Amino acid sequence: MKQAGGLLNDVTVPTLGVDEMDPPPARGGLAPWQERRAKELMSTHLARQIPLALVAGECRLSVSHFARSFKQCTGKPPHRWLLENRVERAKELLLDPGTSLAEVALDCGFSDQSHFTRVFSRTVGTSPGTWRRIRLQRRPHGCGSSSQSTLCFDNQAVA
């Protein structure tokens, strides 16, 4: 038994260099021009329904290959990416207190206010109305009011 233990101690294990431990480069995904084109198409058509087949066709790929490659590039499927970008656009529109939630929903491509509220709440963690109230309360007041709980509309303070 002692001899076997001694033999193992004499064996040297080759160490791997840093280069040998690096994972191989990721394969697949979209080419940079395809990713740019897909995002550009979906971004410019946020307010409308855009068929996935159209985006895939612009990238010269089948729908299934495009969806798989897009997810590999961005980390999310095309529909999820589109919804998240619609929510980001909605956040911009929600900062205008004169725009109704229904108008924001339609301007961002949601079928109705209910759909908008569900997607927004799931993505952001709060409803659009609550998000708007919180953001508008944090905005600097142009009406001269120094109260944190005061909202300003058209330079008139509303408590």
ZAZA-639025 format. One line per 8 residues: their letters; for each residue y, x, z of N, C-alpha, C. Coordinates in nm, 4 decimals. Atoms other than C-alpha are relative to their C-alpha. Last residue first. Example, Ala and Ser with C-alpha at 12.3 -4.5 7.8 and 13.67 -1.06 7.14 Angstrom:
2
SA = -0.1190,-0.0820,-0.0060,-0.1060,1.3670,0.7140,0.1090,-0.0770,0.0730; -0.1190,0.0890,0.0000,-0.4500,1.2300,0.7800,0.1200,0.0900,0.0000 $
//
This chain:
159
AVAQNDFC = 0.0809,-0.0429,-0.1159,6.9168,-5.1474,-0.2979,-0.1392,-0.0586,-0.0059; 0.0765,0.1159,-0.0431,7.0708,-5.1782,-0.6445,-0.0906,0.0448,0.1127; 0.1049,-0.0204,-0.0981,7.3437,-4.9305,-0.7325,-0.0645,-0.1318,0.0380; -0.0194,0.0891,-0.1139,7.5393,-4.9959,-1.0495,-0.1172,0.0176,0.0928; -0.0936,-0.0552,-0.0978,7.5717,-4.7163,-1.3049,0.0365,-0.0967,0.1123; -0.1334,0.0073,0.0613,7.3962,-4.9194,-1.5756,0.1087,0.0407,0.0997; 0.0102,0.0591,0.1322,7.0948,-4.9592,-1.3487,0.1410,-0.0163,-0.0523; -0.1231,0.0163,0.0746,7.0710,-4.7362,-1.0446,-0.0289,-0.0552,-0.1377 $
LTSQSSSG = 0.0230,-0.0134,0.1430,6.7929,-4.7678,-0.7911,0.1322,-0.0233,-0.0706; -0.0848,0.0772,0.0884,6.8685,-4.7021,-0.4252,-0.0366,0.0271,-0.1450; 0.0702,0.1232,0.0344,6.5966,-4.5899,-0.1871,0.0813,-0.0886,-0.0941; 0.1237,-0.0278,0.0712,6.7145,-4.2289,-0.1781,-0.0684,-0.1275,-0.0473; 0.1198,0.0524,-0.0631,7.0704,-4.3336,-0.0839,-0.1226,0.0290,-0.0854; 0.0753,-0.1137,-0.0509,7.3479,-4.1092,-0.2128,-0.1297,-0.0445,0.0651; 0.0753,0.0342,-0.1200,7.5073,-4.3678,-0.4389,-0.0789,0.1217,0.0449; -0.0701,-0.0459,-0.1190,7.7649,-4.2269,-0.6800,-0.0732,-0.0339,0.1282 $
CGHPRRQL = -0.0928,0.1029,-0.0455,7.6483,-4.4348,-0.9751,0.0748,0.0416,0.1264; -0.1283,-0.0212,0.0655,7.4844,-4.1549,-1.1716,0.1059,-0.0948,0.0516; -0.0809,0.1207,0.0185,7.1878,-4.1413,-0.9383,0.1337,0.0349,-0.0631; -0.1356,-0.0138,-0.0528,6.9395,-3.8593,-0.9749,0.0828,-0.1230,-0.0354; -0.1011,-0.0457,0.0958,6.5912,-3.9877,-1.0506,0.1347,0.0169,0.0684; -0.0203,-0.1451,-0.0123,6.3371,-4.0051,-0.7671,0.1096,0.0521,-0.0911; -0.0594,-0.0264,-0.1313,6.3601,-4.3833,-0.7301,0.0312,0.1476,0.0176; -0.1404,0.0405,0.0053,6.3030,-4.4243,-1.1042,0.0691,0.0234,0.1341 $
RIRRWTGP = -0.0786,-0.0943,0.0807,5.9859,-4.2181,-1.0838,0.1472,-0.0371,-0.0040; -0.0061,-0.1291,-0.0694,5.8378,-4.4182,-0.7956,0.0875,0.0978,-0.0771; -0.0853,0.0141,-0.1201,5.9250,-4.7531,-0.9525,0.0164,0.1334,0.0720; -0.1401,0.0133,0.0420,5.7810,-4.6476,-1.2905,0.0920,-0.0072,0.1209; -0.0413,-0.1322,0.0479,5.4516,-4.5272,-1.1412,0.1478,-0.0012,-0.0378; -0.0180,-0.0845,-0.1185,5.4208,-4.8541,-0.9480,0.0493,0.1382,-0.0406; -0.1154,0.0518,-0.0739,5.4749,-5.0583,-1.2644,0.0313,0.0837,0.1231; -0.1245,-0.0390,0.0666,5.2401,-4.8382,-1.4680,0.1245,-0.0476,0.0747 $
STGVTRSF = -0.0380,0.0916,0.1079,4.9586,-4.8801,-1.2128,0.1309,0.0453,-0.0643; -0.0873,0.1064,-0.0498,4.8360,-4.5802,-1.0177,0.0408,-0.0882,-0.1174; 0.0350,0.0278,-0.1388,4.5680,-4.3145,-1.0581,0.0871,-0.1057,0.0655; -0.1046,-0.0530,-0.0875,4.7093,-4.1606,-1.3749,-0.0331,-0.0208,0.1485; -0.0412,-0.1357,0.0361,4.4139,-4.1977,-1.6129,0.0926,0.0625,0.1043; 0.1168,-0.0881,-0.0039,4.2364,-4.5015,-1.4640,0.0412,0.1456,-0.0241; 0.0443,-0.0120,-0.1391,4.5649,-4.6759,-1.3879,-0.1182,0.0949,0.0125; -0.1001,-0.0773,-0.0729,4.7033,-4.6072,-1.7366,-0.0468,0.0240,0.1434 $
VRTFHSQD = 0.0109,-0.1395,0.0443,4.3840,-4.7273,-1.9067,0.0962,0.0886,0.0791; 0.1317,-0.0540,-0.0353,4.3668,-5.0504,-1.7061,-0.0106,0.1480,-0.0345; 0.0047,-0.0189,-0.1449,4.7421,-5.1172,-1.7272,-0.1337,0.0598,0.0430; -0.0878,-0.1118,-0.0364,4.7496,-5.0623,-2.1038,-0.0107,0.0300,0.1494; 0.0713,-0.1205,0.0444,4.4533,-5.2953,-2.1565,0.0795,0.1248,0.0386; 0.1157,-0.0137,-0.0876,4.6286,-5.5628,-1.9493,-0.0802,0.1259,-0.0339; -0.0439,-0.0602,-0.1258,4.9581,-5.5096,-2.1305,-0.1167,0.0233,0.0951; -0.0822,0.0888,-0.0827,4.8014,-5.5749,-2.4699,0.0332,0.0704,0.1318 $
SFGCDLAV = 0.0108,0.1347,0.0552,4.6219,-5.4057,-2.7601,0.0839,-0.1002,0.0780; 0.0959,0.0765,-0.0779,4.7462,-5.0613,-2.6627,0.0009,-0.1443,-0.0507; 0.1253,0.0272,0.0686,4.9135,-4.8647,-2.9397,-0.1061,-0.0718,0.0807; 0.0924,-0.1131,-0.0154,5.1925,-4.6946,-2.7479,-0.1384,-0.0277,-0.0585; -0.0583,-0.1187,0.0651,5.4703,-4.9278,-2.8643,-0.0932,0.1206,0.0055; 0.0099,0.0163,0.1455,5.2496,-5.2266,-2.7748,0.0540,0.1214,-0.0746; 0.1403,0.0088,0.0402,5.1974,-5.1159,-2.4159,-0.0132,-0.0063,-0.1519; 0.0543,-0.1353,-0.0082,5.5596,-5.0080,-2.3710,-0.1438,0.0001,-0.0485 $
EALSTGPD = -0.0563,-0.0757,0.1128,5.6770,-5.3480,-2.4942,-0.0548,0.1417,-0.0022; 0.0648,0.0505,0.1215,5.4394,-5.5254,-2.2536,0.0505,0.0753,-0.1231; 0.1323,-0.0617,0.0070,5.5593,-5.3062,-1.9665,-0.0743,-0.0447,-0.1262; 0.1051,0.0691,-0.0758,5.9152,-5.4149,-2.0376,-0.1329,0.0728,-0.0148; 0.1168,0.0275,0.0828,6.1791,-5.1677,-2.1541,-0.1084,-0.0650,0.0851; -0.0245,0.1167,0.0838,6.5162,-5.1847,-1.9799,-0.1178,-0.0386,-0.0882; 0.0236,0.1233,-0.0749,6.4078,-4.9531,-1.6983,0.0212,-0.1261,-0.0835; -0.1089,0.0891,0.0390,6.3761,-4.6626,-1.9442,-0.0238,-0.1343,0.0685 $
LLLEKARE = -0.1207,-0.0478,-0.0682,6.1538,-4.4110,-1.7629,0.1237,-0.0793,-0.0394; -0.0146,0.0686,-0.1287,5.8539,-4.6174,-1.8723,0.1251,0.0443,0.0761; -0.0641,0.1303,0.0208,5.9010,-4.4969,-2.2305,0.0243,-0.0740,0.1312; -0.1360,-0.0223,0.0496,5.8288,-4.1341,-2.1387,0.0744,-0.1327,-0.0135; -0.0782,-0.0523,-0.1131,5.5289,-4.2322,-1.9272,0.1450,0.0237,-0.0416; -0.0396,0.1142,-0.0828,5.4013,-4.4434,-2.2178,0.0841,0.0462,0.1188; -0.1125,0.0637,0.0703,5.3993,-4.1352,-2.4410,0.0522,-0.1176,0.0817; -0.1133,-0.0928,-0.0121,5.1803,-3.9557,-2.1863,0.1243,-0.0568,-0.0684 $
VRNELLWR = -0.0509,0.0113,-0.1371,4.9542,-4.2629,-2.1644,0.1194,0.0938,0.0196; -0.0724,0.1263,-0.0071,4.9191,-4.2683,-2.5425,0.0594,-0.0198,0.1389; -0.1288,-0.0237,0.0650,4.8268,-3.9010,-2.5293,0.0838,-0.1265,-0.0060; -0.0809,-0.0819,-0.0901,4.5560,-3.9751,-2.2740,0.1363,0.0305,-0.0602; -0.0461,0.0831,-0.1119,4.4228,-4.2582,-2.4901,0.0894,0.0791,0.0949; -0.0994,0.0946,0.0501,4.4090,-4.0361,-2.8002,0.0556,-0.0858,0.1136; -0.1203,-0.0786,0.0271,4.2290,-3.7548,-2.6182,0.1129,-0.0926,-0.0441; -0.0569,-0.0334,-0.1314,3.9775,-4.0057,-2.4791,0.1302,0.0775,-0.0180 $
HPPKGTCQ = -0.0577,0.1228,-0.0558,3.9211,-4.1465,-2.8292,0.0642,0.0258,0.1358; -0.1253,0.0400,0.0653,3.8773,-3.7986,-2.9785,0.0648,-0.1245,0.0613; 0.0207,0.0671,0.1284,3.6154,-3.6896,-2.7228,0.1326,-0.0462,-0.0593; 0.0097,0.1459,-0.0120,3.7227,-3.4454,-2.4541,-0.0207,-0.0619,-0.1368; 0.0616,0.0348,-0.1275,3.6965,-3.0711,-2.3942,-0.0104,-0.1498,0.0229; -0.0993,0.0525,-0.0954,3.9477,-2.9952,-2.6665,-0.0572,-0.0310,0.1368; -0.1300,-0.0691,0.0011,3.7514,-2.7722,-2.9018,0.0900,-0.0416,0.1156; 0.0250,-0.1397,-0.0322,3.3954,-2.8870,-2.8220,0.1314,0.0780,0.0076 $
KFSRAFHS = 0.0273,-0.0085,-0.1442,3.5090,-3.2479,-2.8121,-0.0235,0.1448,0.0422; -0.1261,0.0247,-0.0686,3.6638,-3.2117,-3.1575,-0.0192,0.0129,0.1507; -0.0820,-0.1220,0.0091,3.3439,-3.0525,-3.2897,0.1324,-0.0157,0.0727; 0.0659,-0.1053,-0.0784,3.1234,-3.3402,-3.1683,0.0862,0.1269,0.0026; -0.0082,0.0388,-0.1416,3.3621,-3.6065,-3.2987,-0.0597,0.1081,0.0894; -0.1378,-0.0125,-0.0470,3.4047,-3.4264,-3.6342,0.0090,-0.0295,0.1494; -0.0275,-0.1436,-0.0127,3.0305,-3.3830,-3.6845,0.1421,0.0229,0.0522; 0.0756,-0.0531,-0.1151,2.9706,-3.7509,-3.6087,0.0267,0.1494,0.0205 $
VSLRCEGA = -0.0521,0.0530,-0.1263,3.2512,-3.8718,-3.8359,-0.0724,0.0627,0.1190; 0.0543,0.1325,-0.0285,3.1532,-3.6471,-4.1256,0.0532,-0.0434,0.1366; 0.1235,0.0021,-0.0782,3.3880,-3.3595,-4.1935,-0.0522,-0.1423,0.0102; 0.1122,-0.0246,0.0911,3.6639,-3.2785,-4.4436,-0.1335,0.0118,0.0739; 0.0525,-0.1309,-0.0410,3.9302,-3.2585,-4.1695,-0.1210,0.0408,-0.0843; -0.1106,-0.0960,0.0179,4.1252,-3.5398,-4.3365,-0.0436,0.1418,0.0373; -0.0149,-0.0259,0.1427,3.7939,-3.7262,-4.3633,0.1105,0.0998,-0.0296; 0.1112,-0.0876,0.0388,3.7346,-3.6919,-3.9897,0.0108,0.0378,-0.1476 $
VLALPIQR = -0.0301,-0.1320,-0.0585,4.0801,-3.8373,-3.9197,-0.1086,0.0996,-0.0413; -0.1166,-0.0537,0.0698,4.0172,-4.1282,-4.1589,0.0326,0.1407,0.0498; 0.0447,-0.0438,0.1328,3.6653,-4.1884,-4.0266,0.1155,0.0607,-0.0800; 0.0530,-0.1346,-0.0169,3.8039,-4.2019,-3.6734,-0.0464,0.0565,-0.1343; 0.1459,-0.0128,0.0054,4.0052,-4.5042,-3.7799,-0.0439,0.1463,0.0128; 0.0309,-0.0911,0.1101,4.3671,-4.5019,-3.6642,-0.1514,0.0205,-0.0011; 0.1414,-0.0382,-0.0029,4.4828,-4.7974,-3.4592,-0.0239,0.0910,-0.1196; 0.0915,0.0764,0.0859,4.8588,-4.7951,-3.4461,-0.1431,0.0437,0.0262 $
ALHTSMLE = -0.0281,0.1429,-0.0118,5.1240,-4.6959,-3.1919,-0.0943,-0.0862,-0.0837; 0.0324,0.0503,-0.1332,4.9838,-4.3468,-3.1456,0.0140,-0.1512,0.0099; 0.0436,0.1393,0.0114,4.9881,-4.2810,-3.5210,-0.0389,-0.0581,0.1363; -0.1001,0.0742,0.0771,5.1915,-3.9596,-3.5244,-0.0361,-0.1470,-0.0156; -0.1284,0.0054,-0.0710,4.9850,-3.8165,-3.2414,0.1036,-0.0831,-0.0747; 0.0131,0.0939,-0.1123,4.6488,-3.9044,-3.3990,0.1325,-0.0140,0.0751; 0.0254,0.1361,0.0489,4.7402,-3.7438,-3.7300,-0.0034,-0.1002,0.1145; -0.1228,0.0466,0.0649,4.8919,-3.4343,-3.5689,-0.0155,-0.1445,-0.0481 $
KARREQWP = -0.0950,0.0332,-0.1067,4.5954,-3.3908,-3.3360,0.1302,-0.0543,-0.0576; 0.0510,0.1159,-0.0743,4.3516,-3.4101,-3.6271,0.0985,-0.0430,0.1084; -0.0127,0.1184,0.0847,4.5587,-3.1765,-3.8452,-0.0445,-0.1261,0.0742; -0.1424,0.0336,0.0160,4.6005,-2.9145,-3.5730,0.0181,-0.1300,-0.0769; -0.0458,0.0486,-0.1306,4.2280,-2.9226,-3.4870,0.1467,-0.0419,-0.0065; 0.0576,0.1326,-0.0200,4.1350,-2.8953,-3.8542,0.0470,-0.0605,0.1330; -0.0740,0.0949,0.0844,4.3747,-2.6065,-3.9158,-0.0518,-0.1419,0.0185; -0.1351,0.0262,-0.0510,4.2349,-2.4183,-3.6139,0.0781,-0.1007,-0.0849 $
ALGGRAPP = -0.0851,-0.1112,0.0417,3.8767,-2.4621,-3.7383,0.1413,-0.0313,0.0496; -0.0823,0.0169,0.1195,3.6940,-2.7223,-3.5389,0.0700,0.1304,-0.0341; -0.1387,0.0373,-0.0217,3.4143,-2.6613,-3.2957,0.0712,-0.0136,-0.1330; -0.0339,0.1383,0.0286,3.0972,-2.4714,-3.3626,0.1461,-0.0269,0.0287; 0.0182,0.0350,0.1407,2.9905,-2.1538,-3.1969,0.0374,-0.1460,-0.0182; 0.0371,0.1400,0.0227,3.1176,-2.0150,-2.8720,-0.0096,-0.0270,-0.1494; -0.1119,0.0879,0.0322,3.1227,-1.6365,-2.8566,-0.0495,-0.1415,-0.0303; -0.0315,-0.0054,0.1433,2.8188,-1.4806,-2.6913,0.1155,-0.0952,-0.0300 $
PDMEDVGL = 0.0713,0.1025,0.0756,2.8417,-1.4529,-2.3158,0.0359,0.0104,-0.1478; -0.0896,0.1022,0.0528,2.9604,-1.1191,-2.1840,-0.0803,-0.1039,-0.0764; 0.0072,0.1205,-0.0820,2.6881,-0.9374,-1.9911,0.0916,-0.1106,-0.0507; 0.1286,0.0643,0.0188,2.6205,-0.6650,-2.2511,-0.0091,-0.1310,0.0769; 0.0069,0.0573,0.1341,2.9864,-0.5713,-2.2699,-0.1295,-0.0769,-0.0221; -0.0814,0.1202,0.0030,3.0045,-0.5249,-1.8930,-0.0099,-0.0689,-0.1358; -0.1434,-0.0238,0.0106,2.7188,-0.2760,-1.9049,0.0744,-0.1323,-0.0060; -0.0628,0.0551,0.1199,2.3747,-0.3722,-1.7859,0.1489,0.0318,0.0027 $
TPVTVDNL = -0.1080,0.0949,-0.0291,2.2089,-0.1495,-1.5362,0.0615,-0.0450,-0.1307; -0.1225,-0.0241,0.0771,1.8723,0.0087,-1.6120,0.1053,-0.1063,0.0335; -0.0281,0.1189,0.0791,1.6296,-0.0289,-1.3249,0.1267,0.0272,-0.0787; -0.1425,0.0315,0.0118,1.5011,0.2959,-1.1942,0.0167,-0.1188,-0.0925; -0.0344,0.0612,0.1285,1.1441,0.3179,-1.0797,0.1486,-0.0308,-0.0013; -0.0269,-0.1044,0.0991,1.0924,0.5657,-0.7953,0.0425,-0.0583,-0.1345; -0.1262,-0.0661,-0.0326,1.1273,0.3014,-0.5274,0.0378,0.1041,-0.1038; -0.1110,0.0892,0.0323,0.8610,0.0890,-0.6902,0.1344,0.0647,0.0285 $
LGGAQKM = -0.0139,0.0057,0.1448,0.6172,0.3769,-0.6895,0.1180,-0.0876,-0.0392; -0.0659,-0.1212,0.0443,0.6745,0.4394,-0.3210,0.0227,-0.0004,-0.1499; -0.1402,0.0107,-0.0385,0.5908,0.0819,-0.2367,0.0779,0.1200,-0.0475; -0.0592,0.1010,0.0873,0.2683,0.1069,-0.4361,0.1483,-0.0156,0.0312; -0.0197,-0.0579,0.1317,0.1802,0.4333,-0.2622,0.0672,-0.0989,-0.0943; -0.1159,-0.0890,-0.0052,0.2358,0.2866,0.0823,0.0291,0.0581,-0.1378; -0.1193,0.0821,0.0000,0.0000,0.0000,0.0000,0.1256,0.0865,0.0000 $
//
